[in-house]
């Protein structure tokens, strides 16, 4: 079923604009007031970028429906889709949208709360090795934690298959008895290195370990395909530091991708306000929970309410109120010429694909493609169309294909 959606920039009447507060006057995609109304960005282009003058005309088509609550999608070489379900299932969905049986051999996951089977990524040499990597909330003595495993995917004629040679190659530590903020996305760099994003487990005071280089909470890790720290990691020689750490001071990262230059970009969940777009750099501290935009869910400041200091790096862009980011892709394709070089971010609360048009590593424009459903993952298909994994509160998912409706 196809739905033609023409989403256009809204034009406010001059009299209404004159009476509007400052945050509502730049024609941004966000029209709601910020939660932290006393906070100011460090630069004018750091939040509430304007919509482009001619947003894309988008057509939606439901590719697959009636699926379990999915978490991630990865295209296989034959254009079928390998997906993970939060409950712990992994399956292959044919190009025509037909789901196959559950893949055997997936390890046990702790699917309570925000936990479950999380991201999946193909090894750079997948076409010859059939090796995949996946992250999951692993049940452990004393609690759980985000772990990364590798396996060989062996498919069968029935559209399913099994995992062989399953090996957990990396474990986030410390183990914690909680059910929130596991992260996690997996991104291979251009040299075969694997970036792993995780969360800081949410609770106070455990979340403070996002600032602790001896802890694996609230970090981006950079490892090889056997789970080992790379020798040029920034903290490799620092006493007491986890050698796998790439960057620190993160909250809960469920969005990550490479750009056209091979650089890692992430979007992390903020508190009540303060979702952040970052380009994590080696050894850099991004502040959480000591420095952040947004406020606590109680309405109180986070810590001392500081949004900037000299020891931490500012987000390139932030949202208040939140979009609740999950899934991210860098657009390179012919279907949407105006999106070339843009980041596509799934919005759980925004219920849309958020399109970030970049200029000189800053957000120049932001547009949103409404899907009226929580968007859990976003991928660019082999033909240049955009695929969004959506979910509803009942625990079921659909896969939506976005194509250009421009004539």
C-alpha positions in Angstrom: 0.0 0.0 0.0 1.5 3.3 -1.1 0.7 6.7 0.5 1.7 9.9 -1.1 3.0 12.4 1.4 3.9 16.0 0.4 5.5 17.5 3.5 6.1 21.2 3.1 7.7 24.0 5.2 5.0 25.8 7.1 4.6 29.6 6.7 3.5 31.5 9.7 1.7 34.8 9.2 3.8 37.8 10.1 1.4 38.9 12.9 1.7 35.5 14.5 5.5 35.4 14.1 5.8 38.8 15.7 3.9 37.5 18.8 5.9 34.3 19.0 8.8 33.6 21.4 12.3 33.6 19.9 12.5 29.8 19.7 9.4 29.7 17.4 10.5 32.4 14.9 13.1 30.7 12.7 10.8 28.3 10.8 12.3 25.2 12.5 10.8 21.7 12.2 10.4 21.8 16.0 7.4 23.9 17.0 7.1 22.9 20.7 8.6 25.0 23.5 11.9 23.7 25.0 11.8 22.0 28.4 14.8 24.0 29.6 13.6 27.5 28.6 16.4 29.3 30.4 19.2 27.4 28.5 20.8 29.0 25.5 22.9 27.3 22.8 26.6 28.2 22.5 26.0 29.0 18.8 22.9 30.0 16.9 23.1 26.9 14.6 23.3 24.5 17.5 19.6 23.8 17.8 16.3 24.4 16.0 17.8 24.7 12.5 15.3 26.0 9.9 13.5 23.7 7.5 14.7 23.8 3.9 12.7 26.0 1.6 11.7 23.0 -0.5 11.4 19.8 1.6 11.5 16.5 -0.2 8.2 15.1 -1.6 8.0 11.6 -0.1 6.0 8.5 -0.9 5.6 5.8 1.6 5.1 2.1 1.0 4.7 -0.6 3.6 7.2 -3.4 2.7 6.5 -5.7 5.6 4.0 -5.7 8.4 2.9 -7.8 11.4 6.5 -8.3 12.6 7.7 -8.7 16.2 9.1 -5.5 17.8 12.3 -5.0 15.7 15.4 -3.2 16.7 17.7 -3.2 13.7 17.9 -3.9 10.0 20.8 -4.7 7.8 20.7 -5.4 4.0 22.2 -8.6 2.8 23.9 -8.8 -0.6 20.8 -10.3 -2.3 18.7 -7.3 -1.1 17.0 -9.3 1.6 17.0 -7.8 5.1 18.5 -9.3 8.2 16.6 -8.0 11.2 16.8 -8.3 15.0 13.8 -8.4 17.3 14.0 -7.1 20.9 12.7 -10.4 22.3 15.9 -12.2 21.0 14.8 -13.4 17.5 16.7 -12.8 14.4 15.2 -13.4 10.9 15.6 -12.7 7.2 12.9 -10.8 5.4 12.9 -11.3 1.7 13.0 -8.4 -0.7 9.2 -8.8 -1.2 8.6 -8.4 2.5 8.0 -12.1 3.4 9.6 -12.9 6.7 11.5 -16.2 7.1 11.6 -18.5 10.2 13.6 -17.5 13.2 17.4 -18.0 12.8 18.6 -20.7 15.2 21.6 -20.3 17.5 21.0 -16.8 18.8 22.2 -16.6 22.5 19.9 -15.8 25.3 19.1 -12.1 25.9 17.8 -10.2 28.8 14.8 -8.6 27.1 13.3 -6.8 30.2 12.8 -3.0 30.0 15.0 -1.6 27.3 17.1 -4.7 26.9 17.1 -7.3 24.2 18.7 -8.3 21.0 20.0 -4.9 19.7 22.1 -4.0 16.6 23.5 -6.2 13.8 26.2 -5.5 11.3 27.8 -7.4 8.5 31.5 -8.0 8.6 33.4 -6.0 6.0 34.2 -9.3 4.2 30.7 -10.8 4.7 30.4 -11.8 1.0 33.2 -14.4 1.5 33.0 -15.0 5.3 29.3 -14.8 6.0 30.3 -13.4 9.4 28.0 -11.0 11.3 28.3 -9.1 14.5 25.5 -8.2 16.9 25.0 -6.5 20.2 22.6 -7.6 23.0 21.8 -7.2 26.7 23.5 -10.3 28.0 22.2 -11.9 31.3 25.1 -12.3 33.7 25.7 -13.1 37.4 24.6 -10.1 39.3 22.7 -8.4 36.5 23.4 -7.8 32.8 25.3 -5.6 30.3 25.7 -4.9 26.7 27.8 -7.5 24.9 29.0 -7.9 21.3 29.1 -11.3 19.6 30.3 -12.6 16.2 28.9 -15.5 14.3 28.8 -17.2 10.9 25.3 -16.8 9.3 24.4 -20.0 7.4 21.1 -19.6 5.5 18.8 -22.3 4.2 16.3 -22.8 1.3 13.4 -22.0 3.6 14.4 -18.4 4.1 15.9 -19.0 7.6 19.1 -20.4 8.8 21.4 -20.7 11.9 24.3 -19.0 13.6 27.5 -21.0 13.9 30.7 -20.3 15.7 29.0 -17.9 18.0 31.5 -16.0 20.2 31.1 -13.1 22.6 34.0 -10.9 21.7 33.4 -7.9 24.0 31.5 -7.2 27.2 30.7 -3.8 28.6 31.7 -3.6 32.3 30.7 -3.3 35.0 27.8 -5.7 35.1 24.7 -3.9 36.6 21.3 -5.1 37.7 19.1 -2.7 35.7 16.9 -2.6 32.6 17.7 0.7 31.0 20.3 2.4 28.7 22.1 -0.5 27.0 22.7 1.5 23.7 23.8 0.1 21.2 24.9 0.5 17.6 27.7 -1.2 15.8 29.6 0.6 13.0 32.6 -0.7 11.0 35.2 1.9 10.1 36.9 2.0 6.7 39.9 0.1 8.1 37.8 -2.7 9.5 37.7 -1.3 13.0 34.5 -1.7 15.0 32.9 1.1 16.9 30.5 0.0 19.7 28.2 2.6 21.3 26.6 1.8 24.7 24.6 3.5 27.4 25.4 4.5 31.0 22.6 2.5 32.5 20.5 5.5 33.5 20.3 5.2 37.2 21.9 7.5 39.8 24.7 7.2 40.8 25.8 4.5 38.4 25.4 6.9 35.4 28.2 9.0 36.9 30.6 6.4 35.6 30.2 7.9 32.1 33.0 10.2 33.4 35.1 7.3 34.7 37.8 6.0 32.3 38.0 2.8 34.3 34.3 2.1 33.6 32.7 1.0 30.3 29.5 2.9 31.0 28.6 5.8 28.7 31.4 5.3 26.2 32.2 4.7 22.5 34.5 1.8 22.1 36.9 1.0 19.2 38.0 -2.6 18.9 39.2 -5.0 16.3 37.0 -7.9 15.0 38.3 -10.1 17.8 37.2 -7.6 20.5 40.6 -6.3 21.3 41.6 -2.7 21.8 43.3 -1.1 18.8 46.9 -0.1 19.5 46.3 3.6 18.6 43.3 4.1 20.8 43.6 7.3 22.8 43.7 5.8 26.3 45.7 2.7 25.4 48.7 3.7 27.6 46.9 5.6 30.3 47.1 3.8 33.7 43.7 2.5 35.0 41.8 3.3 31.7 39.9 0.8 29.7 42.0 0.5 26.5 39.0 0.0 24.3 37.6 3.5 25.0 37.4 5.9 22.1 35.3 8.7 23.7 33.5 9.2 27.0 30.7 11.3 28.7 27.9 9.9 26.7 24.3 9.0 27.9 22.6 6.4 25.7 23.6 6.1 22.1 21.2 4.3 19.8 22.2 6.1 16.6 25.6 5.9 14.8 27.0 5.9 11.3 30.0 6.9 9.1 29.9 9.9 6.9 31.3 10.1 3.4 34.7 10.8 4.8 34.7 7.7 7.0 34.2 9.6 10.2 31.9 8.3 13.0 28.8 10.3 13.9 26.4 9.5 16.7 23.1 10.8 18.1 22.4 10.0 21.8 19.3 10.2 23.9 19.3 13.2 26.3 17.2 13.6 29.4 14.1 15.7 29.1 15.6 17.7 26.3 19.3 17.5 25.2 19.4 14.8 22.5 22.9 15.3 21.0 24.5 15.0 17.6 28.2 14.4 18.0 31.2 13.4 15.9 33.1 11.5 18.6 36.8 12.2 18.5 39.6 10.2 20.1 39.7 10.7 23.9 37.2 13.5 24.0 34.8 14.0 26.9 31.2 14.9 25.9 30.1 15.9 29.3 27.3 13.6 30.6 26.1 13.8 33.3 28.0 16.8 34.5 27.4 19.0 31.4 24.2 18.7 29.3 21.3 20.5 27.8 17.8 19.6 29.0 16.5 18.9 32.5 15.7 15.9 34.6 12.4 14.1 34.2 11.5 15.5 37.6 11.9 19.0 36.2 15.0 19.7 38.3 18.4 20.5 36.7 20.8 17.7 35.9 23.6 18.1 38.5 24.4 21.8 38.7 22.6 22.6 35.5 25.8 23.3 33.5 25.5 23.3 29.7 29.2 24.1 28.9 32.7 24.1 30.5 36.3 24.0 29.3 36.8 20.3 30.0 34.1 19.0 27.7 33.1 19.3 24.1 29.8 20.8 23.0 27.4 18.8 20.9 27.3 19.9 17.3 23.5 20.0 17.5 20.9 19.3 20.1 17.2 18.9 20.5 14.9 20.2 23.2 12.3 18.7 23.3 13.7 15.4 22.3 13.2 13.4 19.1 14.3 10.3 21.0 16.9 9.1 18.4 17.3 5.5 17.3 19.0 4.4 14.1 21.0 6.6 11.7 22.2 6.5 8.1 24.3 8.7 5.9 22.5 9.4 2.6 24.3 8.6 -0.7 21.9 7.8 -3.5 19.9 9.0 -6.5 16.4 8.7 -5.1 16.5 11.9 -3.0 19.0 14.3 -4.6 18.3 17.0 -2.0 19.3 14.6 0.8 22.7 13.8 -0.7 25.2 14.0 2.2 22.5 14.3 4.8 22.1 12.3 8.0 18.8 10.4 8.5 17.9 9.8 12.1 15.0 7.7 13.4 12.7 9.5 15.9 10.9 7.5 18.5 9.1 10.5 20.1 9.2 12.6 16.9 7.6 9.6 15.0 9.5 10.6 11.9 12.7 10.3 9.9 14.7 13.4 10.9 16.8 14.6 8.0 19.8 16.7 8.9 21.3 18.7 6.0 24.9 19.4 6.7 27.2 22.2 5.7 30.8 22.4 7.0 30.0 19.8 9.7 27.1 21.9 11.0 23.4 21.4 10.7 22.1 23.9 8.1 18.6 22.6 7.8 16.4 20.0 9.5 13.3 18.4 8.0 11.1 15.7 9.2 9.2 13.0 7.3 6.3 12.0 9.5 5.5 8.3 9.7 3.0 8.4 12.6 4.9 5.6 14.3 8.0 5.3 16.5 11.0 4.9 14.2 13.6 2.5 15.5 16.1 2.1 12.7 16.8 3.8 9.3 18.8 2.4 6.4 19.5 3.4 2.8 18.5 0.5 0.5 20.7 -0.7 -2.4 18.4 1.3 -4.9 18.7 4.5 -2.9 15.3 4.3 -1.3 15.1 4.8 2.5 13.8 2.0 4.8 12.4 2.8 8.2 11.8 0.2 10.9 8.8 1.4 12.9 7.2 0.1 16.1 4.1 0.6 18.1 3.3 0.3 21.8 1.7 -3.1 21.3 5.1 -4.6 20.4 4.8 -5.0 16.6 6.8 -3.5 13.8 6.6 -2.6 10.1 9.2 -1.8 7.5 8.4 1.3 5.5 10.1 2.2 2.2 10.4 5.9 1.4 10.8 7.0 -2.2 10.6 10.3 -4.0 7.2 11.6 -5.0 8.6 14.4 -7.0 7.3 14.6 -10.6 
